[in-house]
């Protein structure tokens, strides 16, 4: 999934991955299904802003046990005007994502940018993250401000579905061969 934050590289990389899969259908691991949401925040993407048009950080709007309307100043440095929403799951984009996730998945990969790490949460996530790391070169780590994050997809997926999620913090808006291999490895 790309484009949770409209000002990050996730949408560009997700779209490149879709183009690759369409051009190389044999690259899909046998028996695997890959669903790609290339842009989970279309109005934020159109405006090149982190949150949606209502100034909600969609990756702080999930109905986790730790959800908060008001976000810590350390939640995401440089985004003081954003909130976690009026209520957990209040935004139309979040509602659509929650409905889609109910269809069932064995792993979720969310594409973000800037930190250059793989943030792995949930059962089996660190094993998957290490396999992906060996392919793409990004280390398995946590964001320094992780303790201040509330209502995130990284918490919701394992909390609700007990499956792994890997948050890929991209360094650039280009799908290189290593990242492509890492994304395909998540489907194995």
C-alpha positions, 0 to 999 in steps of 0.5 A: 500500500502506498500513499497513506501520506500524500507527501511521501514516495509510497504512491510512486513506488506502488505504481511502479510495482503495479506496472512491473507486475502487469509487465511481468505476471510470471514474477508473482510467486506461485499461488500468491495474490498481491493486492496493491492500493497505490494511493490511500490518501488521494486528496493529500497526494493531489495537494502534496500534503501529509494528511487528508483535506480535513488535516487528519493524518490517516496513519493516526486515524486507525481504531487502535487501543492507543488512538488519540485525537490530539497528536504529540508534537513528537508524533511526526516532526514537522506536522503540528497542524494534523490530528488523529481525526474526530474519532478512530476510523472517522475518515472516509479513506480510513473507512475504505481501508478498514473495509478492504482489510476485512477481506483477509490478508496474510501480510501487509506492506505499507510504503512510506518514505524518508527514514530508510528502514523496515519497521516490522510489527506483528507475528513473523514480521521480523523474520519477513523483515530480515528476508526483505532487508537482505534483498533491498538493503534497508535495515530492520529498525524502528522510527525514533519517534515510534513511542509517540505514534498512536492510531497507526496501521502498524499497530492496527494490523497486528492488533486486529488481525494478528498478521505481520505488517512491514512499514517500508520507509523508502529513501527514494521514489524509485522501485529498484530491483532490490526493493522489487525483490523485497516486495515480491518476497513478502508475497511468498 
